[in-house]
Amino acid sequence: MNDAELASLLAGCARCPYDGEWQALPFTERTVDGARYALVAVDPGLSALGVRRDDGSLWDLPEGRAPRLVNSSVEAFVAFNRAFEDAAVEADAYEGPSDDLSDDEIVDAAERAADALTEGLLRRFRAVDAAAVADENSFWHIGAEELGYGMSV
């Protein structure tokens, strides 16, 4: 896949839970442990998101640490991003439990709703690219949890 095709696929990934800046064409390359990556997003001094040139997988490239799989393909990344956007809309629309509950019941209800959103999103992720969320410390697993945390009271 050339850089123009890659940029076209990633164009709609605005709500991705990555704080870095999306890069313009042509993509800068970085070689890590012999693998070449096209840097598609960069958070200077912290990390980058890079697409492996040899297989099209997308990786988190943290400064000074080993690369971590984000998605097995750019297409899977785009699908995850769409699912994440849908869940973010749902989280934003969440109005919280009824005010006629006790404080403890409100907290419990909000936590249940947040857990349900997170688990539902993780199920969607697993159906598309299970390897990307196999580790609870993976990029998308953490993103799904943080989205749910935003719903808590």
Order of alpha helices (4+ residues) and beta strands (2+ residues): alpha-beta-beta-beta-beta-beta-beta-alpha-alpha-alpha
